[in-house]
Amino acid sequence: MKSNFTKWFLHPDGESKNTYDALMDSVVQLVADQTRKANLPFSGASRKEIELEVKKVMNIPAAAQKMDAVLEEVKNAVVRNSLWISHPSAMAHLHCPPLLPSIAAEVIINALNQSMDSWDQSPAATYVEAELVKFFTSCIGYSPEADGVFTSGGTQSNYMGVLLARNKACQAYFSINVHQEGLPFEASKLRILCSEHAHFTVQQSAAQLGLGMNAVVRVATNDKHQLCTGDVKEKIEKLRQEGLLPFMVVATAGTTDFGSIDCLSEIAKIANEEQLWLHVDAAFGGALLFSHQYRHKISDLSLADSITIDFHKLYYQSISCGAFFVKQRNDFQQISYHADYLNPEEDREGGIINLVEKSVQTTKRFDALKLLMTLKLVGTDLFGEMVDYTINLAKETACLLKEDSSFELLNDPELNTVLFRYVPSTNRDVSVDEINLELQRAFYQSGELIIAKTKQLGSVYLKFTMLNPLNTISLMKNHIKQIKLAGEKIENEQGETRYEYSVHY
Ligand SMILES: *Cc1c(COP(=O)(O)O)cnc(C)c1O
């Protein structure tokens, strides 16, 4: 059938090919143009301006609009006012510049549109994901009994860790199959231990999984911001004395603010003695698997019962891309659901893999392809060098801040984050928190430097999250100089009239 539908789908017909080529050429050109022009990470447009520009293009027509016009609108209203995450001065969050192989792979991923839930919807893709999972379990040091699944990211992976651990605990403590029967009343006694720097999604998962946020017990951290193993033991004992049931400990390999890595071997030993499920959230630090200099920091990852790794952070994959791993593949049976139309028993008996059995998603993206293409095109050696370079740059940057009396450095970087704040040089009655908040805001609005603000020890701190391997120490020197100048300016103006602030390089 040939109709005016044809040109809008992938089809052997020439009209389809023309549309495909024209659209692809235009978007590739659009990104290339933006890349050439992006000498700042952000346009500096105000929130109001951006909102208005977006609203202006939201007139959805009944009849098709011209391609050039639509792309022009997208360019002006969206691309121009987006955070240009590939710019080295965009360093607020664990939000990475995507590697070119990942960007290119997305074109294939989108066009094939494989759904990873059942083999019949993703025949080759299922094996790509399964084999890549195998590659990673072996890099982690797991035995062939291990398994894993791609996820939308750390939130979902952490959720799966808590879910599996919860179901196993209910089986062990109450002989209840939660998957079948739901949570027993006594489940309110279950407790999870993690450090105060663990990601908020541990608590969020507990809340969503019927355990409540209060099921998460925060363990103290040491001066290196790692979970205090002594305190873990004490807390477990105390909980047991109160008649509560600790069942899980979550260690973090790369906390969001400090990048600190909990002592995995010691925690694993306690988890083993106390019969707790050990989940390691390596969303951030999981990239050390290929590091030449820092691989040893996660050498005990294989002691975990389950692991979170994000590929859309320090693995430089476009969003979304993450994975969840388990030491024992049987543990996935805690969540396996048989839908007659997707993964019936006869498939399992026939050796057919349907990834839906291991996932909390049904329709699921073929994200594994972009990671495969990246690892093959870049190679794990160079990838490891990128990771090492960024960590070393963070360490050098921390040294610069430490030597400068205008700043207080909060951490000795373990990974890529540097926490610091500007400290006023005078004794005038100025609010340090307000100056630092204003520094973050003013630089964002200038479009020149995107950094994060966070709260530690009750005070505002600034944070560089230095993921970009194209960043350099001389760029960092200049940023620090500019922050200092801006800090002095704000300090002098504080308490006077409300200033309109702009930063100029
Ligand atoms: C980013 C992060 C998460 C959340 O992952 P998403 O991919 O954003 O869902 C969880 N834990 C840690 C340590 C993280 O850095």
PDBQT file of the ligand as one rigid body, heavy atoms in Angstrom, charges set to zero:
ROOT
HETATM    1  C1  LIG A 601      23.013   8.820  40.338  1.00  0.00    +0.000 C 
HETATM    2  C2  LIG A 601      22.979   7.907  41.488  1.00  0.00    +0.000 A 
HETATM    3  C3  LIG A 601      21.837   7.145  41.763  1.00  0.00    +0.000 A 
HETATM    4  C4  LIG A 601      20.560   7.320  40.987  1.00  0.00    +0.000 C 
HETATM    5  O1  LIG A 601      20.730   6.884  39.687  1.00  0.00    +0.000 OA
HETATM    6  P1  LIG A 601      19.859   7.426  38.431  1.00  0.00    +0.000 P 
HETATM    7  O2  LIG A 601      20.595   6.849  37.295  1.00  0.00    +0.000 OA
HETATM    8  O3  LIG A 601      19.891   8.906  38.510  1.00  0.00    +0.000 OA
HETATM    9  O4  LIG A 601      18.497   6.872  38.580  1.00  0.00    +0.000 OA
HETATM   10  C5  LIG A 601      21.908   6.253  42.807  1.00  0.00    +0.000 A 
HETATM   11  N1  LIG A 601      23.030   6.133  43.553  1.00  0.00    +0.000 NA
HETATM   12  C6  LIG A 601      24.134   6.863  43.331  1.00  0.00    +0.000 A 
HETATM   13  C7  LIG A 601      25.332   6.684  44.200  1.00  0.00    +0.000 C 
HETATM   14  C8  LIG A 601      24.141   7.773  42.281  1.00  0.00    +0.000 A 
HETATM   15  O5  LIG A 601      25.245   8.498  42.050  1.00  0.00    +0.000 OA
ENDROOT
TORSDOF 0
